């Protein structure tokens, strides 16, 4: 089915303002500590790149990826941690940086996995939250925007690996 970009949901300016607020809140909450950021590939890279520059603390970053079997649109597909962290997190103040929470399955898997490594703390910062779609509860400590149940692209989010470079978030609609 062909798709095209729909209306802009979040402008670049709105995103930048909210990312600055998130960075300030995180800076205040972790003052005096070193923060270990876990960037979830690939969709969170642009959010992480902007957010980490708004956090006025010493930070360490590592990357991981969760692979969903199937065509990527089926939320019931099996999940696998396809790229693990390269650094230990035991005793670290860990913040997962995620682009979007949909069913919650990805973050549930990742969070359970990371907790077995005994971080000092483990919190989650998600740019977008599709609240209506949640199947598995996950504690979200920082959320950029709650959004409606629509497929969105841009600011790191893709459809078939495209659209990640859009500086704003837009809906995708079937034509
Ligand atoms: P969850 O496991 O169902 O919460 O899905 C999380 C993952 O699904 C995200 O990290 C995205 O990769 C992908 N995803 C969910 N909704 C969207 C969307 O609207 N646009 C692009 N990717 C999405």
Backbone and ligand atoms as CSV (ligand in chain L), in Angstrom:
chain,resi,resn,atom,element,x,y,z
A,1,UNK,N,N,0.845,-1.192,0.000
A,1,UNK,CA,C,0.000,0.000,0.000
A,1,UNK,C,C,0.890,1.256,0.000
A,2,UNK,N,N,0.667,2.204,-0.907
A,2,UNK,CA,C,1.507,3.413,-0.889
A,2,UNK,C,C,1.136,4.340,0.275
A,3,UNK,N,N,2.159,5.023,0.754
A,3,UNK,CA,C,1.950,5.947,1.877
A,3,UNK,C,C,2.519,7.308,1.509
A,4,UNK,N,N,2.011,8.326,2.183
A,4,UNK,CA,C,2.634,9.638,2.048
A,4,UNK,C,C,2.594,10.361,3.388
A,5,UNK,N,N,3.412,11.386,3.490
A,5,UNK,CA,C,3.454,12.150,4.736
A,5,UNK,C,C,2.135,12.857,4.970
A,6,UNK,N,N,1.648,12.752,6.191
A,6,UNK,CA,C,0.442,13.475,6.568
A,6,UNK,C,C,0.825,14.765,7.269
A,7,UNK,N,N,-0.102,15.315,8.046
A,7,UNK,CA,C,0.173,16.580,8.731
A,7,UNK,C,C,1.300,16.462,9.760
A,8,UNK,N,N,1.951,17.586,9.996
A,8,UNK,CA,C,2.973,17.649,11.051
A,8,UNK,C,C,2.277,17.584,12.403
A,9,UNK,N,N,2.785,16.689,13.238
A,9,UNK,CA,C,2.209,16.547,14.586
A,9,UNK,C,C,2.988,17.410,15.576
A,10,UNK,N,N,4.329,17.398,15.432
A,10,UNK,CA,C,5.185,18.158,16.342
A,10,UNK,C,C,6.244,18.874,15.519
A,11,UNK,N,N,6.243,20.183,15.591
A,11,UNK,CA,C,7.230,20.962,14.822
A,11,UNK,C,C,8.614,20.818,15.452
A,12,UNK,N,N,9.636,21.147,14.685
A,12,UNK,CA,C,11.013,21.110,15.187
A,12,UNK,C,C,11.162,22.034,16.398
A,13,UNK,N,N,10.485,23.174,16.359
A,13,UNK,CA,C,10.597,24.137,17.471
A,13,UNK,C,C,9.962,23.578,18.748
A,14,UNK,N,N,8.818,22.934,18.588
A,14,UNK,CA,C,8.141,22.349,19.770
A,14,UNK,C,C,8.980,21.227,20.368
A,15,UNK,N,N,9.551,20.423,19.503
A,15,UNK,CA,C,10.385,19.316,19.991
A,15,UNK,C,C,11.590,19.883,20.742
A,16,UNK,N,N,12.235,20.880,20.138
A,16,UNK,CA,C,13.442,21.446,20.764
A,16,UNK,C,C,13.122,22.025,22.141
A,17,UNK,N,N,11.986,22.699,22.259
A,17,UNK,CA,C,11.611,23.299,23.547
A,17,UNK,C,C,11.370,22.207,24.592
A,18,UNK,N,N,10.707,21.141,24.178
A,18,UNK,CA,C,10.402,20.070,25.139
A,18,UNK,C,C,11.673,19.296,25.529
A,19,UNK,N,N,12.556,19.095,24.553
A,19,UNK,CA,C,13.812,18.388,24.841
A,19,UNK,C,C,14.638,19.208,25.841
A,20,UNK,N,N,14.616,20.527,25.711
A,20,UNK,CA,C,15.332,21.376,26.665
A,20,UNK,C,C,14.739,21.220,28.064
A,21,UNK,N,N,13.398,21.136,28.148
A,21,UNK,CA,C,12.748,20.946,29.456
A,21,UNK,C,C,13.129,19.598,30.061
A,22,UNK,N,N,13.127,18.577,29.229
A,22,UNK,CA,C,13.496,17.241,29.722
A,22,UNK,C,C,14.940,17.247,30.224
A,23,UNK,N,N,15.804,17.867,29.457
A,23,UNK,CA,C,17.218,17.929,29.853
A,23,UNK,C,C,17.392,18.651,31.185
A,24,UNK,N,N,16.632,19.723,31.385
A,24,UNK,CA,C,16.725,20.479,32.645
A,24,UNK,C,C,16.215,19.630,33.812
A,25,UNK,N,N,15.120,18.906,33.586
A,25,UNK,CA,C,14.555,18.061,34.656
A,25,UNK,C,C,15.532,16.941,35.020
A,26,UNK,N,N,16.126,16.343,34.016
A,26,UNK,CA,C,17.085,15.247,34.254
A,26,UNK,C,C,18.316,15.791,34.978
A,27,UNK,N,N,18.793,16.942,34.544
A,27,UNK,CA,C,19.955,17.569,35.196
A,27,UNK,C,C,19.683,17.803,36.683
A,28,UNK,N,N,18.490,18.308,36.981
A,28,UNK,CA,C,18.148,18.582,38.386
A,28,UNK,C,C,18.044,17.276,39.177
A,29,UNK,N,N,17.437,16.257,38.585
A,29,UNK,CA,C,17.201,14.998,39.319
A,29,UNK,C,C,18.488,14.218,39.610
A,30,UNK,N,N,19.498,14.378,38.758
A,30,UNK,CA,C,20.725,13.573,38.910
A,30,UNK,C,C,21.918,14.425,39.342
A,31,UNK,N,N,21.636,15.624,39.862
A,31,UNK,CA,C,22.731,16.539,40.198
A,31,UNK,C,C,23.796,15.854,41.072
A,32,UNK,N,N,25.057,16.052,40.726
A,32,UNK,CA,C,26.150,15.461,41.505
A,32,UNK,C,C,26.513,14.049,41.084
A,33,UNK,N,N,25.772,13.528,40.107
A,33,UNK,CA,C,26.021,12.140,39.687
A,33,UNK,C,C,26.468,12.087,38.225
A,34,UNK,N,N,27.022,10.965,37.855
A,34,UNK,CA,C,27.322,10.696,36.443
A,34,UNK,C,C,26.198,9.828,35.908
A,35,UNK,N,N,25.672,10.219,34.762
A,35,UNK,CA,C,24.504,9.533,34.201
A,35,UNK,C,C,24.929,8.641,33.039
A,36,UNK,N,N,24.439,7.417,33.064
A,36,UNK,CA,C,24.736,6.448,32.000
A,36,UNK,C,C,23.513,6.385,31.080
A,37,UNK,N,N,23.657,6.913,29.880
A,37,UNK,CA,C,22.540,6.939,28.924
A,37,UNK,C,C,22.589,5.705,28.038
A,38,UNK,N,N,21.450,5.036,27.926
A,38,UNK,CA,C,21.324,3.898,27.005
A,38,UNK,C,C,20.450,4.349,25.845
A,39,UNK,N,N,21.064,4.503,24.685
A,39,UNK,CA,C,20.338,4.931,23.479
A,39,UNK,C,C,19.889,3.687,22.715
A,40,UNK,N,N,18.580,3.601,22.472
A,40,UNK,CA,C,18.031,2.420,21.799
A,40,UNK,C,C,18.022,2.681,20.287
A,41,UNK,N,N,18.850,1.911,19.586
A,41,UNK,CA,C,18.966,2.070,18.128
A,41,UNK,C,C,17.703,1.562,17.430
A,42,UNK,N,N,17.370,2.060,16.232
A,42,UNK,CA,C,18.020,3.189,15.611
A,42,UNK,C,C,17.221,4.469,15.878
A,43,UNK,N,N,15.966,4.286,16.201
A,43,UNK,CA,C,15.038,5.426,16.218
A,43,UNK,C,C,15.346,6.512,17.233
A,44,UNK,N,N,16.093,6.164,18.302
A,44,UNK,CA,C,16.318,7.153,19.371
A,44,UNK,C,C,17.552,8.005,19.150
A,45,UNK,N,N,18.282,7.781,18.070
A,45,UNK,CA,C,19.582,8.448,17.930
A,45,UNK,C,C,19.467,9.972,17.869
A,46,UNK,N,N,18.468,10.464,17.151
A,46,UNK,CA,C,18.374,11.924,17.014
A,46,UNK,C,C,17.899,12.548,18.322
A,47,UNK,N,N,16.938,11.897,18.955
A,47,UNK,CA,C,16.476,12.357,20.273
A,47,UNK,C,C,17.639,12.328,21.264
A,48,UNK,N,N,18.357,11.229,21.311
A,48,UNK,CA,C,19.502,11.130,22.228
A,48,UNK,C,C,20.519,12.237,21.957
A,49,UNK,N,N,20.821,12.471,20.687
A,49,UNK,CA,C,21.845,13.471,20.341
A,49,UNK,C,C,21.435,14.859,20.824
A,50,UNK,N,N,20.163,15.183,20.705
A,50,UNK,CA,C,19.696,16.494,21.187
A,50,UNK,C,C,19.582,16.514,22.704
A,51,UNK,N,N,19.023,15.430,23.268
A,51,UNK,CA,C,18.804,15.403,24.722
A,51,UNK,C,C,20.120,15.461,25.494
A,52,UNK,N,N,21.114,14.685,25.071
A,52,UNK,CA,C,22.350,14.621,25.867
A,52,UNK,C,C,23.055,15.966,25.898
A,53,UNK,N,N,22.816,16.801,24.874
A,53,UNK,CA,C,23.437,18.127,24.872
A,53,UNK,C,C,22.660,19.125,25.730
A,54,UNK,N,N,21.519,18.703,26.234
A,54,UNK,CA,C,20.738,19.531,27.164
A,54,UNK,C,C,20.876,19.051,28.608
A,55,UNK,N,N,21.690,18.015,28.810
A,55,UNK,CA,C,21.905,17.495,30.152
A,55,UNK,C,C,23.247,18.024,30.647
A,56,UNK,N,N,23.205,18.821,31.701
A,56,UNK,CA,C,24.436,19.456,32.199
A,56,UNK,C,C,25.019,18.631,33.334
A,57,UNK,N,N,25.465,17.440,32.991
A,57,UNK,CA,C,26.057,16.487,33.933
A,57,UNK,C,C,27.119,15.704,33.172
A,58,UNK,N,N,28.049,15.050,33.900
A,58,UNK,CA,C,28.904,14.093,33.218
A,58,UNK,C,C,28.044,12.916,32.745
A,59,UNK,N,N,28.196,12.517,31.515
A,59,UNK,CA,C,27.411,11.382,31.014
A,59,UNK,C,C,28.317,10.385,30.297
A,60,UNK,N,N,27.832,9.151,30.277
A,60,UNK,CA,C,28.427,8.079,29.473
A,60,UNK,C,C,27.282,7.579,28.608
A,61,UNK,N,N,27.571,7.207,27.369
A,61,UNK,CA,C,26.507,6.654,26.518
A,61,UNK,C,C,26.914,5.303,25.972
A,62,UNK,N,N,25.950,4.398,25.928
A,62,UNK,CA,C,26.145,3.155,25.194
A,62,UNK,C,C,24.868,2.891,24.387
A,63,UNK,N,N,24.989,1.990,23.427
A,63,UNK,CA,C,23.891,1.754,22.481
A,63,UNK,C,C,23.432,0.302,22.549
A,64,UNK,N,N,22.152,0.094,22.319
A,64,UNK,CA,C,21.642,-1.273,22.187
A,64,UNK,C,C,20.536,-1.251,21.142
A,65,UNK,N,N,20.137,-2.433,20.697
A,65,UNK,CA,C,19.062,-2.522,19.705
A,65,UNK,C,C,18.176,-3.711,20.031
A,66,UNK,N,N,16.894,-3.533,19.819
A,66,UNK,CA,C,15.931,-4.616,20.004
A,66,UNK,C,C,15.330,-4.891,18.633
A,67,UNK,N,N,15.422,-6.156,18.214
A,67,UNK,CA,C,14.918,-6.521,16.896
A,67,UNK,C,C,13.547,-7.177,17.034
A,68,UNK,N,N,12.624,-6.741,16.201
A,68,UNK,CA,C,11.291,-7.340,16.188
A,68,UNK,C,C,11.160,-8.178,14.930
A,69,UNK,N,N,10.927,-9.473,15.115
A,69,UNK,CA,C,10.747,-10.337,13.942
A,69,UNK,C,C,9.439,-10.002,13.261
A,70,UNK,N,N,9.400,-10.186,11.944
A,70,UNK,CA,C,8.208,-9.836,11.184
A,70,UNK,C,C,8.498,-8.574,10.391
A,71,UNK,N,N,7.430,-7.918,9.937
A,71,UNK,CA,C,7.645,-6.766,9.060
A,71,UNK,C,C,7.752,-5.445,9.824
A,72,UNK,N,N,7.781,-5.553,11.149
A,72,UNK,CA,C,7.958,-4.338,11.933
A,72,UNK,C,C,6.661,-3.621,12.248
A,73,UNK,N,N,5.568,-4.026,11.620
A,73,UNK,CA,C,4.287,-3.388,11.917
A,73,UNK,C,C,3.414,-4.288,12.782
A,74,UNK,N,N,3.859,-5.537,12.988
A,74,UNK,CA,C,3.093,-6.486,13.802
A,74,UNK,C,C,3.623,-6.455,15.231
A,75,UNK,N,N,2.853,-5.878,16.154
A,75,UNK,CA,C,3.363,-5.730,17.514
A,75,UNK,C,C,3.477,-7.055,18.269
A,76,UNK,N,N,2.935,-8.140,17.697
A,76,UNK,CA,C,2.992,-9.427,18.398
A,76,UNK,C,C,4.243,-10.220,18.017
A,77,UNK,N,N,5.051,-9.679,17.099
A,77,UNK,CA,C,6.269,-10.380,16.681
A,77,UNK,C,C,7.238,-10.568,17.843
A,78,UNK,N,N,8.026,-11.673,17.793
A,78,UNK,CA,C,8.974,-11.953,18.879
A,78,UNK,C,C,10.067,-10.880,18.908
A,79,UNK,N,N,10.504,-10.537,20.106
A,79,UNK,CA,C,11.537,-9.512,20.279
A,79,UNK,C,C,12.837,-10.146,20.736
A,80,UNK,N,N,13.943,-9.569,20.291
A,80,UNK,CA,C,15.261,-10.065,20.670
A,80,UNK,C,C,16.186,-8.874,20.881
A,81,UNK,N,N,16.998,-8.938,21.937
A,81,UNK,CA,C,18.022,-7.909,22.109
A,81,UNK,C,C,19.121,-8.213,21.099
A,82,UNK,N,N,19.092,-7.530,19.968
A,82,UNK,CA,C,19.961,-7.893,18.848
A,82,UNK,C,C,21.330,-7.236,18.937
A,83,UNK,N,N,21.430,-6.176,19.724
A,83,UNK,CA,C,22.738,-5.545,19.933
A,83,UNK,C,C,22.803,-5.158,21.402
A,84,UNK,N,N,23.714,-5.786,22.132
A,84,UNK,CA,C,23.801,-5.547,23.568
A,84,UNK,C,C,24.751,-4.375,23.861
A,85,UNK,N,N,24.659,-3.860,25.074
A,85,UNK,CA,C,25.589,-2.820,25.500
A,85,UNK,C,C,27.009,-3.372,25.491
A,86,UNK,N,N,27.963,-2.501,25.265
A,86,UNK,CA,C,29.365,-2.950,25.298
A,86,UNK,C,C,30.016,-2.626,26.637
A,87,UNK,N,N,29.318,-1.864,27.497
A,87,UNK,CA,C,29.873,-1.447,28.787
A,87,UNK,C,C,29.062,-2.049,29.928
A,88,UNK,N,N,29.699,-2.306,31.073
A,88,UNK,CA,C,28.932,-2.778,32.236
A,88,UNK,C,C,28.125,-1.633,32.850
A,89,UNK,N,N,26.980,-1.971,33.439
A,89,UNK,CA,C,26.148,-0.923,34.062
A,89,UNK,C,C,25.957,-1.137,35.559
A,90,UNK,N,N,26.595,-2.158,36.129
A,90,UNK,CA,C,26.451,-2.415,37.572
A,90,UNK,C,C,26.842,-1.169,38.356
A,91,UNK,N,N,25.975,-0.768,39.276
A,91,UNK,CA,C,26.250,0.386,40.127
A,91,UNK,C,C,26.084,1.739,39.455
A,92,UNK,N,N,25.649,1.756,38.190
A,92,UNK,CA,C,25.509,3.023,37.451
A,92,UNK,C,C,24.076,3.571,37.548
A,93,UNK,N,N,23.972,4.897,37.411
A,93,UNK,CA,C,22.657,5.543,37.318
A,93,UNK,C,C,22.287,5.511,35.834
A,94,UNK,N,N,21.375,4.616,35.477
A,94,UNK,CA,C,21.101,4.350,34.052
A,94,UNK,C,C,19.773,4.974,33.631
A,95,UNK,N,N,19.817,5.648,32.488
A,95,UNK,CA,C,18.596,6.225,31.904
A,95,UNK,C,C,18.462,5.705,30.474
A,96,UNK,N,N,17.397,4.963,30.219
A,96,UNK,CA,C,17.122,4.484,28.861
A,96,UNK,C,C,16.499,5.631,28.075
A,97,UNK,N,N,17.035,5.913,26.895
A,97,UNK,CA,C,16.500,6.968,26.024
A,97,UNK,C,C,15.818,6.286,24.837
A,98,UNK,N,N,14.500,6.445,24.773
A,98,UNK,CA,C,13.697,5.723,23.771
A,98,UNK,C,C,12.903,6.726,22.948
A,99,UNK,N,N,12.738,6.428,21.659
A,99,UNK,CA,C,12.005,7.346,20.795
A,99,UNK,C,C,10.506,7.325,21.062
A,100,UNK,N,N,9.909,6.121,21.075
A,100,UNK,CA,C,8.454,6.043,21.178
A,100,UNK,C,C,8.069,4.763,21.914
A,101,UNK,N,N,7.059,4.863,22.765
A,101,UNK,CA,C,6.526,3.688,23.453
A,101,UNK,C,C,5.146,3.409,22.875
A,102,UNK,N,N,5.003,2.201,22.375
A,102,UNK,CA,C,3.763,1.808,21.712
A,102,UNK,C,C,3.089,0.748,22.604
A,103,UNK,N,N,3.278,-0.534,22.323
A,103,UNK,CA,C,2.697,-1.566,23.194
A,103,UNK,C,C,3.422,-1.631,24.536
A,104,UNK,N,N,4.659,-1.197,24.555
A,104,UNK,CA,C,5.476,-1.280,25.776
A,104,UNK,C,C,6.352,-2.524,25.811
A,105,UNK,N,N,6.211,-3.397,24.828
A,105,UNK,CA,C,6.938,-4.674,24.861
A,105,UNK,C,C,8.453,-4.479,24.753
A,106,UNK,N,N,8.885,-3.554,23.907
A,106,UNK,CA,C,10.323,-3.323,23.726
A,106,UNK,C,C,10.964,-2.882,25.041
A,107,UNK,N,N,10.352,-1.894,25.672
A,107,UNK,CA,C,10.942,-1.389,26.911
A,107,UNK,C,C,10.818,-2.385,28.048
A,108,UNK,N,N,9.761,-3.167,28.045
A,108,UNK,CA,C,9.619,-4.196,29.083
A,108,UNK,C,C,10.777,-5.184,28.983
A,109,UNK,N,N,11.064,-5.617,27.763
A,109,UNK,CA,C,12.167,-6.560,27.539
A,109,UNK,C,C,13.497,-5.938,27.962
A,110,UNK,N,N,13.737,-4.739,27.477
A,110,UNK,CA,C,15.019,-4.088,27.746
A,110,UNK,C,C,15.206,-3.809,29.233
A,111,UNK,N,N,14.155,-3.317,29.859
A,111,UNK,CA,C,14.236,-2.985,31.279
A,111,UNK,C,C,14.510,-4.243,32.107
A,112,UNK,N,N,13.783,-5.333,31.823
A,112,UNK,CA,C,13.989,-6.581,32.571
A,112,UNK,C,C,15.431,-7.055,32.400
A,113,UNK,N,N,15.904,-6.950,31.183
A,113,UNK,CA,C,17.254,-7.390,30.864
A,113,UNK,C,C,18.298,-6.578,31.634
A,114,UNK,N,N,18.151,-5.266,31.608
A,114,UNK,CA,C,19.154,-4.398,32.246
A,114,UNK,C,C,19.101,-4.509,33.768
A,115,UNK,N,N,17.925,-4.769,34.316
A,115,UNK,CA,C,17.808,-4.888,35.775
A,115,UNK,C,C,18.620,-6.063,36.319
A,116,UNK,N,N,18.803,-7.105,35.501
A,116,UNK,CA,C,19.583,-8.263,35.965
A,116,UNK,C,C,21.057,-7.900,36.166
A,117,UNK,N,N,21.461,-6.724,35.641
A,117,UNK,CA,C,22.869,-6.313,35.761
A,117,UNK,C,C,23.124,-5.383,36.943
A,118,UNK,N,N,22.108,-5.195,37.756
A,118,UNK,CA,C,22.222,-4.453,39.014
A,118,UNK,C,C,22.726,-3.014,38.866
A,119,UNK,N,N,22.053,-2.201,38.047
A,119,UNK,CA,C,22.392,-0.770,38.050
A,119,UNK,C,C,21.979,-0.162,39.392
A,120,UNK,N,N,22.577,0.964,39.753
A,120,UNK,CA,C,22.167,1.656,40.987
A,120,UNK,C,C,20.732,2.132,40.845
A,121,UNK,N,N,20.383,2.616,39.645
A,121,UNK,CA,C,19.002,2.993,39.355
A,121,UNK,C,C,18.779,2.799,37.859
A,122,UNK,N,N,17.502,2.641,37.490
A,122,UNK,CA,C,17.176,2.463,36.067
A,122,UNK,C,C,15.880,3.206,35.796
A,123,UNK,N,N,15.983,4.247,34.979
A,123,UNK,CA,C,14.797,5.027,34.627
A,123,UNK,C,C,14.678,5.080,33.112
A,124,UNK,N,N,13.522,5.586,32.662
A,124,UNK,CA,C,13.242,5.642,31.221
A,124,UNK,C,C,12.832,7.055,30.834
A,125,UNK,N,N,13.394,7.522,29.722
A,125,UNK,CA,C,12.977,8.795,29.129
A,125,UNK,C,C,12.523,8.508,27.710
A,126,UNK,N,N,11.248,8.735,27.438
A,126,UNK,CA,C,10.698,8.480,26.100
A,126,UNK,C,C,10.228,9.792,25.494
A,127,UNK,N,N,10.561,10.017,24.241
A,127,UNK,CA,C,10.086,11.254,23.598
A,127,UNK,C,C,8.582,11.203,23.382
A,128,UNK,N,N,8.092,10.067,22.851
A,128,UNK,CA,C,6.667,9.966,22.501
A,128,UNK,C,C,6.030,8.784,23.203
A,129,UNK,N,N,4.794,8.964,23.633
A,129,UNK,CA,C,4.067,7.910,24.335
A,129,UNK,C,C,2.694,7.742,23.691
A,130,UNK,N,N,2.492,6.580,23.034
A,130,UNK,CA,C,1.161,6.265,22.486
A,130,UNK,C,C,0.387,5.528,23.571
A,131,UNK,N,N,-0.155,6.299,24.476
A,131,UNK,CA,C,-0.749,5.750,25.703
A,131,UNK,C,C,-1.819,4.688,25.408
A,132,UNK,N,N,-2.668,4.980,24.422
A,132,UNK,CA,C,-3.798,4.079,24.108
A,132,UNK,C,C,-3.364,2.682,23.691
A,133,UNK,N,N,-2.164,2.552,23.175
A,133,UNK,CA,C,-1.709,1.285,22.598
A,133,UNK,C,C,-1.053,0.351,23.615
A,134,UNK,N,N,-0.914,0.796,24.851
A,134,UNK,CA,C,-0.127,0.016,25.816
A,134,UNK,C,C,-0.726,-1.355,26.097
A,135,UNK,N,N,0.097,-2.374,26.022
A,135,UNK,CA,C,-0.296,-3.744,26.372
A,135,UNK,C,C,0.436,-4.207,27.623
A,136,UNK,N,N,1.701,-3.775,27.737
A,136,UNK,CA,C,2.524,-4.161,28.878
A,136,UNK,C,C,2.869,-2.881,29.643
A,137,UNK,N,N,2.555,-2.822,30.939
A,137,UNK,CA,C,2.875,-1.588,31.678
A,137,UNK,C,C,4.379,-1.393,31.830
A,138,UNK,N,N,4.839,-0.183,31.562
A,138,UNK,CA,C,6.255,0.149,31.802
A,138,UNK,C,C,6.298,1.510,32.504
A,139,UNK,N,N,7.156,1.631,33.508
A,139,UNK,CA,C,7.238,2.910,34.217
A,139,UNK,C,C,8.014,3.931,33.390
A,140,UNK,N,N,7.350,4.999,32.961
A,140,UNK,CA,C,8.031,6.047,32.187
A,140,UNK,C,C,8.300,7.224,33.121
A,141,UNK,N,N,9.569,7.534,33.314
A,141,UNK,CA,C,9.931,8.578,34.267
A,141,UNK,C,C,9.916,9.964,33.639
A,142,UNK,N,N,10.256,10.035,32.374
A,142,UNK,CA,C,10.244,11.303,31.636
A,142,UNK,C,C,9.592,11.051,30.283
A,143,UNK,N,N,8.602,11.862,29.935
A,143,UNK,CA,C,7.913,11.707,28.643
A,143,UNK,C,C,7.862,13.065,27.957
A,144,UNK,N,N,8.225,13.069,26.664
A,144,UNK,CA,C,8.162,14.313,25.904
A,144,UNK,C,C,6.729,14.702,25.594
A,145,UNK,N,N,6.045,13.827,24.882
A,145,UNK,CA,C,4.680,14.114,24.447
A,145,UNK,C,C,3.848,12.835,24.452
A,146,UNK,N,N,2.626,12.911,24.975
A,146,UNK,CA,C,1.656,11.835,24.770
A,146,UNK,C,C,1.007,12.110,23.410
A,147,UNK,N,N,0.953,11.095,22.554
A,147,UNK,CA,C,0.413,11.320,21.208
A,147,UNK,C,C,-0.731,10.340,20.931
A,148,UNK,N,N,-1.600,10.659,19.968
A,148,UNK,CA,C,-2.700,9.748,19.632
A,148,UNK,C,C,-2.203,8.493,18.921
A,149,UNK,N,N,-3.094,7.545,18.759
A,149,UNK,CA,C,-2.745,6.275,18.137
A,149,UNK,C,C,-2.659,6.410,16.616
A,150,UNK,N,N,-1.571,7.010,16.165
A,150,UNK,CA,C,-1.326,7.158,14.730
A,150,UNK,C,C,0.121,6.798,14.474
A,151,UNK,N,N,0.420,6.283,13.284
A,151,UNK,CA,C,1.805,5.970,12.946
A,151,UNK,C,C,2.513,7.275,12.596
A,152,UNK,N,N,3.646,7.500,13.235
A,152,UNK,CA,C,4.366,8.758,13.028
A,152,UNK,C,C,5.793,8.493,12.554
A,153,UNK,N,N,6.339,9.455,11.843
A,153,UNK,CA,C,7.713,9.353,11.328
A,153,UNK,C,C,8.419,10.685,11.545
A,154,UNK,N,N,9.755,10.636,11.404
A,154,UNK,CA,C,10.565,11.844,11.513
A,154,UNK,C,C,11.260,11.924,12.862
A,155,UNK,N,N,12.264,12.809,12.961
A,155,UNK,CA,C,13.051,12.997,14.180
A,155,UNK,C,C,13.567,11.645,14.674
A,156,UNK,N,N,14.060,10.840,13.747
A,156,UNK,CA,C,14.622,9.528,14.080
A,156,UNK,C,C,13.694,8.360,13.803
A,157,UNK,N,N,12.396,8.611,13.803
A,157,UNK,CA,C,11.423,7.528,13.588
A,157,UNK,C,C,11.268,7.241,12.103
A,158,UNK,N,N,11.176,5.942,11.795
A,158,UNK,CA,C,11.150,5.564,10.382
A,158,UNK,C,C,9.874,4.836,9.987
A,159,UNK,N,N,9.681,4.755,8.684
A,159,UNK,CA,C,8.809,3.765,8.078
A,159,UNK,C,C,9.658,3.128,6.984
A,160,UNK,N,N,9.900,1.821,7.087
A,160,UNK,CA,C,10.769,1.112,6.139
A,160,UNK,C,C,12.116,1.830,5.980
A,161,UNK,N,N,12.673,2.267,7.091
A,161,UNK,CA,C,13.981,2.936,7.164
A,161,UNK,C,C,14.003,4.333,6.533
A,162,UNK,N,N,12.870,4.834,6.138
A,162,UNK,CA,C,12.841,6.177,5.551
A,162,UNK,C,C,12.286,7.184,6.564
A,163,UNK,N,N,12.485,8.431,6.249
A,163,UNK,CA,C,11.929,9.583,6.989
A,163,UNK,C,C,12.661,9.931,8.285
A,164,UNK,N,N,13.705,9.163,8.659
A,164,UNK,CA,C,14.353,9.448,9.946
A,164,UNK,C,C,14.919,10.870,9.992
A,165,UNK,N,N,15.292,11.403,8.832
A,165,UNK,CA,C,15.982,12.702,8.800
A,165,UNK,C,C,15.047,13.907,8.849
A,166,UNK,N,N,13.748,13.692,8.882
A,166,UNK,CA,C,12.857,14.861,8.993
A,166,UNK,C,C,13.102,15.544,10.333
A,167,UNK,N,N,13.193,16.859,10.362
A,167,UNK,CA,C,13.458,17.545,11.640
A,167,UNK,C,C,12.220,17.668,12.525
A,168,UNK,N,N,11.085,17.228,12.043
A,168,UNK,CA,C,9.820,17.302,12.795
A,168,UNK,C,C,9.187,15.908,12.806
A,169,UNK,N,N,8.092,15.757,13.558
A,169,UNK,CA,C,7.350,14.487,13.591
A,169,UNK,C,C,6.028,14.687,12.856
A,170,UNK,N,N,5.779,13.787,11.889
A,170,UNK,CA,C,4.549,13.874,11.092
A,170,UNK,C,C,3.845,12.521,11.089
A,171,UNK,N,N,2.567,12.541,10.808
A,171,UNK,CA,C,1.839,11.282,10.655
A,171,UNK,C,C,2.090,10.755,9.251
A,172,UNK,N,N,1.896,9.438,9.115
A,172,UNK,CA,C,2.043,8.813,7.802
A,172,UNK,C,C,0.665,8.288,7.443
A,173,UNK,N,N,0.207,8.562,6.219
A,173,UNK,CA,C,-1.138,8.097,5.876
A,173,UNK,C,C,-1.109,7.322,4.569
A,174,UNK,N,N,-2.022,6.378,4.462
A,174,UNK,CA,C,-2.147,5.595,3.231
A,174,UNK,C,C,-2.788,6.476,2.176
A,175,UNK,N,N,-2.323,6.336,0.913
A,175,UNK,CA,C,-2.900,7.172,-0.161
A,175,UNK,C,C,-3.905,6.363,-0.974
L,1,LIG,P1,P,6.612,-1.231,21.397
L,1,LIG,O1,O,7.517,-2.380,21.718
L,1,LIG,O2,O,5.293,-1.718,20.826
L,1,LIG,O3,O,6.411,-0.270,22.517
L,1,LIG,O4,O,7.233,-0.476,20.174
L,1,LIG,C1,C,8.326,0.322,20.275
L,1,LIG,C2,C,9.012,0.420,18.939
L,1,LIG,O5,O,8.101,0.302,17.832
L,1,LIG,C3,C,9.645,1.782,18.812
L,1,LIG,O6,O,10.928,1.811,19.364
L,1,LIG,C4,C,9.608,1.995,17.320
L,1,LIG,O7,O,10.759,1.418,16.733
L,1,LIG,C5,C,8.402,1.244,16.831
L,1,LIG,N1,N,7.225,2.125,16.641
L,1,LIG,C6,C,6.080,2.094,17.340
L,1,LIG,N2,N,5.214,3.028,16.902
L,1,LIG,C7,C,5.857,3.668,15.896
L,1,LIG,C8,C,5.488,4.774,15.041
L,1,LIG,O8,O,4.388,5.373,15.114
L,1,LIG,N3,N,6.413,5.155,14.129
L,1,LIG,C9,C,7.631,4.561,14.003
L,1,LIG,N4,N,8.016,3.536,14.789
L,1,LIG,C10,C,7.135,3.092,15.723
